[in-house]
Amino acid sequence: MTLEQTITDELIHEFSKTIEMFGISPSDARLFTILYLNQQPMTLDEMSQVTGKSKTSVNTGIRNLFDLNLVKQVWKKGVRKNLYTADEDLYQRFMQAYLNKWMGHINLQKQTITQIREKANKRSQGDLIEDRIKRMLKFHSLIEETFKEMHNQTKKRI
């Protein structure tokens, strides 16, 4: 293995760890990193060869990344196979995906807590836990406000 290949492998490994922080599997993070660093569209066959994974495994990873809007399919004249590339606006894409995930989770939790509140009120136990529920909802609202502010700041960076 050449020095250049060793350094490239180290870069892929380290950058993949950062991508994993966004809740992406190690395998998908590695695949994304390879596409991102390659700077050229790649076929499933090429990705399979570089990663050492089966074409089926690579295809599943690409679909996962595509669903997160982190990769896109591109066409090149004269090339019959599907080509994929990483989105160049890396910061924007990851922050949007991460914030959307968290905001969705916060909204779901607030709905669930509200449903619990309604159950408690029906059973005349509402007064016993109302203060706790208010504190939980306040906590979730504060998180939601923070993520909305981060979302707005992310949009301004474009």
C-alpha positions, 0 to 999 in steps of 0.5 A: 500500500502506498503512502498516499493510499494509507493517508487516504484510508486514514482520512476516510476513517476519521471523516467517517467518524464525524459523519457517524455522529449524525446517526448514520451507520459506520458502513453508510458513513464510510460510503458517503465519505468515499463519495464525498472525497472522490469528487466524481460520480461513481457507479455501484460497481466502483463503490463496491470495489472501493469499499469491499462490500457487495453491490447489494450492500452498497445499493442499500447504503446509497438508498439510505444516503439518498433518503437523507438527501446526502447523495444524488443520482447524476447522469453522464452522457454515454454512461449507461449505469447509474452514477451517484455523487455526494452533495457538495453542500455538506454542512447544510445537508447534514445540519438540515437532516440532523435538525429535522430528525431532532425536531420531529422527535421533539414534536412526537414526544410533546404529542405523547406527553399531551396524550398522557396528560389527557389520560390523567385528566380523565382519571381525576389524577391530573392534579397529581402529575400536572406540574410534572407534565408542564415541566416536561413540556417546557423542557421539550419546548426549550429544546424545540426553540433551540433547534428552530434557532439553529435551523434558521442560522443554518439557512442564513449560512447558505 
